Amino acid sequence: MKGRLWTAIVEVGFIIFLFYSNLLMGEYERSGEASERGLAWAVMDVLTLRNFAIAIVAATVGYLVVEYLRKSAANR
């Protein structure tokens, strides 16, 4: 049980990392303002409570879907 929980935390954390790195990269695209305002501004613009809530929900759903697919593939 302890191993499964640790695996879930690591996988959800990785999904959250990918979510935030994608948001941060978006700040440096043509439409973003980070190239003018700098990295500190971009990080503060990305790290909001709304984005964190979205990241947690999306990472949890993503983890559950991947686990379902893993179990389905293992039963074949």
PyMOL commands that place a pseudoatom at each C-alpha (Angstrom):
pseudoatom trace, name=CA, resn=MET, resi=1, chain=A, elem=C, hetatm=0, pos=[0.000, 0.000, 0.000]
pseudoatom trace, name=CA, resn=LYS, resi=2, chain=A, elem=C, hetatm=0, pos=[2.797, 2.423, 0.906]
pseudoatom trace, name=CA, resn=GLY, resi=3, chain=A, elem=C, hetatm=0, pos=[4.527, 1.771, -2.425]
pseudoatom trace, name=CA, resn=ARG, resi=4, chain=A, elem=C, hetatm=0, pos=[1.341, 2.386, -4.423]
pseudoatom trace, name=CA, resn=LEU, resi=5, chain=A, elem=C, hetatm=0, pos=[0.733, 5.660, -2.613]
pseudoatom trace, name=CA, resn=TRP, resi=6, chain=A, elem=C, hetatm=0, pos=[4.288, 6.838, -3.266]
pseudoatom trace, name=CA, resn=THR, resi=7, chain=A, elem=C, hetatm=0, pos=[3.960, 5.878, -6.949]
pseudoatom trace, name=CA, resn=ALA, resi=8, chain=A, elem=C, hetatm=0, pos=[0.686, 7.823, -7.202]
pseudoatom trace, name=CA, resn=ILE, resi=9, chain=A, elem=C, hetatm=0, pos=[2.240, 10.903, -5.583]
pseudoatom trace, name=CA, resn=VAL, resi=10, chain=A, elem=C, hetatm=0, pos=[5.236, 10.806, -7.918]
pseudoatom trace, name=CA, resn=GLU, resi=11, chain=A, elem=C, hetatm=0, pos=[3.112, 10.332, -11.043]
pseudoatom trace, name=CA, resn=VAL, resi=12, chain=A, elem=C, hetatm=0, pos=[0.624, 13.053, -10.099]
pseudoatom trace, name=CA, resn=GLY, resi=13, chain=A, elem=C, hetatm=0, pos=[3.536, 15.348, -9.257]
pseudoatom trace, name=CA, resn=PHE, resi=14, chain=A, elem=C, hetatm=0, pos=[5.091, 14.713, -12.646]
pseudoatom trace, name=CA, resn=ILE, resi=15, chain=A, elem=C, hetatm=0, pos=[1.828, 15.556, -14.396]
pseudoatom trace, name=CA, resn=ILE, resi=16, chain=A, elem=C, hetatm=0, pos=[1.617, 18.788, -12.383]
pseudoatom trace, name=CA, resn=PHE, resi=17, chain=A, elem=C, hetatm=0, pos=[5.214, 19.593, -13.351]
pseudoatom trace, name=CA, resn=LEU, resi=18, chain=A, elem=C, hetatm=0, pos=[4.352, 19.124, -17.025]
pseudoatom trace, name=CA, resn=PHE, resi=19, chain=A, elem=C, hetatm=0, pos=[1.262, 21.317, -16.622]
pseudoatom trace, name=CA, resn=TYR, resi=20, chain=A, elem=C, hetatm=0, pos=[3.221, 24.183, -15.068]
pseudoatom trace, name=CA, resn=SER, resi=21, chain=A, elem=C, hetatm=0, pos=[6.123, 23.894, -17.511]
pseudoatom trace, name=CA, resn=ASN, resi=22, chain=A, elem=C, hetatm=0, pos=[3.619, 24.109, -20.361]
pseudoatom trace, name=CA, resn=LEU, resi=23, chain=A, elem=C, hetatm=0, pos=[2.048, 27.229, -18.839]
pseudoatom trace, name=CA, resn=LEU, resi=24, chain=A, elem=C, hetatm=0, pos=[5.469, 28.795, -18.339]
pseudoatom trace, name=CA, resn=MET, resi=25, chain=A, elem=C, hetatm=0, pos=[6.479, 28.066, -21.930]
pseudoatom trace, name=CA, resn=GLY, resi=26, chain=A, elem=C, hetatm=0, pos=[3.231, 29.664, -23.054]
pseudoatom trace, name=CA, resn=GLU, resi=27, chain=A, elem=C, hetatm=0, pos=[4.240, 32.871, -21.312]
pseudoatom trace, name=CA, resn=TYR, resi=28, chain=A, elem=C, hetatm=0, pos=[7.218, 33.139, -23.662]
pseudoatom trace, name=CA, resn=GLU, resi=29, chain=A, elem=C, hetatm=0, pos=[5.290, 32.630, -26.887]
pseudoatom trace, name=CA, resn=ARG, resi=30, chain=A, elem=C, hetatm=0, pos=[4.410, 35.574, -29.125]
pseudoatom trace, name=CA, resn=SER, resi=31, chain=A, elem=C, hetatm=0, pos=[1.199, 36.306, -27.234]
pseudoatom trace, name=CA, resn=GLY, resi=32, chain=A, elem=C, hetatm=0, pos=[2.827, 36.116, -23.773]
pseudoatom trace, name=CA, resn=GLU, resi=33, chain=A, elem=C, hetatm=0, pos=[4.314, 39.052, -21.917]
pseudoatom trace, name=CA, resn=ALA, resi=34, chain=A, elem=C, hetatm=0, pos=[7.175, 37.214, -20.213]
pseudoatom trace, name=CA, resn=SER, resi=35, chain=A, elem=C, hetatm=0, pos=[9.727, 38.173, -22.840]
pseudoatom trace, name=CA, resn=GLU, resi=36, chain=A, elem=C, hetatm=0, pos=[9.124, 41.813, -21.875]
pseudoatom trace, name=CA, resn=ARG, resi=37, chain=A, elem=C, hetatm=0, pos=[8.504, 41.446, -18.132]
pseudoatom trace, name=CA, resn=GLY, resi=38, chain=A, elem=C, hetatm=0, pos=[10.966, 38.657, -17.233]
pseudoatom trace, name=CA, resn=LEU, resi=39, chain=A, elem=C, hetatm=0, pos=[11.060, 35.234, -15.630]
pseudoatom trace, name=CA, resn=ALA, resi=40, chain=A, elem=C, hetatm=0, pos=[9.978, 36.306, -12.144]
pseudoatom trace, name=CA, resn=TRP, resi=41, chain=A, elem=C, hetatm=0, pos=[6.835, 37.895, -13.545]
pseudoatom trace, name=CA, resn=ALA, resi=42, chain=A, elem=C, hetatm=0, pos=[6.086, 34.794, -15.639]
pseudoatom trace, name=CA, resn=VAL, resi=43, chain=A, elem=C, hetatm=0, pos=[6.430, 32.492, -12.623]
pseudoatom trace, name=CA, resn=MET, resi=44, chain=A, elem=C, hetatm=0, pos=[4.173, 34.698, -10.503]
pseudoatom trace, name=CA, resn=ASP, resi=45, chain=A, elem=C, hetatm=0, pos=[1.633, 34.867, -13.344]
pseudoatom trace, name=CA, resn=VAL, resi=46, chain=A, elem=C, hetatm=0, pos=[1.560, 31.067, -13.637]
pseudoatom trace, name=CA, resn=LEU, resi=47, chain=A, elem=C, hetatm=0, pos=[1.532, 30.187, -9.923]
pseudoatom trace, name=CA, resn=THR, resi=48, chain=A, elem=C, hetatm=0, pos=[-2.052, 31.003, -9.011]
pseudoatom trace, name=CA, resn=LEU, resi=49, chain=A, elem=C, hetatm=0, pos=[-4.590, 29.181, -6.897]
pseudoatom trace, name=CA, resn=ARG, resi=50, chain=A, elem=C, hetatm=0, pos=[-6.848, 28.673, -9.925]
pseudoatom trace, name=CA, resn=ASN, resi=51, chain=A, elem=C, hetatm=0, pos=[-4.022, 27.080, -11.936]
pseudoatom trace, name=CA, resn=PHE, resi=52, chain=A, elem=C, hetatm=0, pos=[-3.096, 24.885, -8.955]
pseudoatom trace, name=CA, resn=ALA, resi=53, chain=A, elem=C, hetatm=0, pos=[-6.684, 23.637, -8.635]
pseudoatom trace, name=CA, resn=ILE, resi=54, chain=A, elem=C, hetatm=0, pos=[-6.801, 22.856, -12.348]
pseudoatom trace, name=CA, resn=ALA, resi=55, chain=A, elem=C, hetatm=0, pos=[-3.443, 21.077, -12.122]
pseudoatom trace, name=CA, resn=ILE, resi=56, chain=A, elem=C, hetatm=0, pos=[-4.551, 18.907, -9.181]
pseudoatom trace, name=CA, resn=VAL, resi=57, chain=A, elem=C, hetatm=0, pos=[-7.828, 17.902, -10.845]
pseudoatom trace, name=CA, resn=ALA, resi=58, chain=A, elem=C, hetatm=0, pos=[-6.231, 17.253, -14.232]
pseudoatom trace, name=CA, resn=ALA, resi=59, chain=A, elem=C, hetatm=0, pos=[-3.326, 15.293, -12.726]
pseudoatom trace, name=CA, resn=THR, resi=60, chain=A, elem=C, hetatm=0, pos=[-5.646, 13.140, -10.619]
pseudoatom trace, name=CA, resn=VAL, resi=61, chain=A, elem=C, hetatm=0, pos=[-7.924, 12.389, -13.566]
pseudoatom trace, name=CA, resn=GLY, resi=62, chain=A, elem=C, hetatm=0, pos=[-4.900, 11.676, -15.760]
pseudoatom trace, name=CA, resn=TYR, resi=63, chain=A, elem=C, hetatm=0, pos=[-3.426, 9.333, -13.157]
pseudoatom trace, name=CA, resn=LEU, resi=64, chain=A, elem=C, hetatm=0, pos=[-6.704, 7.455, -12.760]
pseudoatom trace, name=CA, resn=VAL, resi=65, chain=A, elem=C, hetatm=0, pos=[-7.101, 7.044, -16.526]
pseudoatom trace, name=CA, resn=VAL, resi=66, chain=A, elem=C, hetatm=0, pos=[-3.539, 5.763, -16.933]
pseudoatom trace, name=CA, resn=GLU, resi=67, chain=A, elem=C, hetatm=0, pos=[-3.980, 3.321, -14.039]
pseudoatom trace, name=CA, resn=TYR, resi=68, chain=A, elem=C, hetatm=0, pos=[-7.214, 2.043, -15.576]
pseudoatom trace, name=CA, resn=LEU, resi=69, chain=A, elem=C, hetatm=0, pos=[-5.487, 1.537, -18.909]
pseudoatom trace, name=CA, resn=ARG, resi=70, chain=A, elem=C, hetatm=0, pos=[-2.568, -0.238, -17.219]
pseudoatom trace, name=CA, resn=LYS, resi=71, chain=A, elem=C, hetatm=0, pos=[-4.899, -2.642, -15.435]
pseudoatom trace, name=CA, resn=SER, resi=72, chain=A, elem=C, hetatm=0, pos=[-6.913, -3.240, -18.614]
pseudoatom trace, name=CA, resn=ALA, resi=73, chain=A, elem=C, hetatm=0, pos=[-3.754, -4.013, -20.580]
pseudoatom trace, name=CA, resn=ALA, resi=74, chain=A, elem=C, hetatm=0, pos=[-2.443, -6.324, -17.829]
pseudoatom trace, name=CA, resn=ASN, resi=75, chain=A, elem=C, hetatm=0, pos=[-5.681, -8.365, -17.845]
pseudoatom trace, name=CA, resn=ARG, resi=76, chain=A, elem=C, hetatm=0, pos=[-5.450, -9.123, -21.569]
for i in range(1, 76): cmd.bond("trace and resi %d" % i, "trace and resi %d" % (i + 1))
show_as sticks, trace
zoom trace
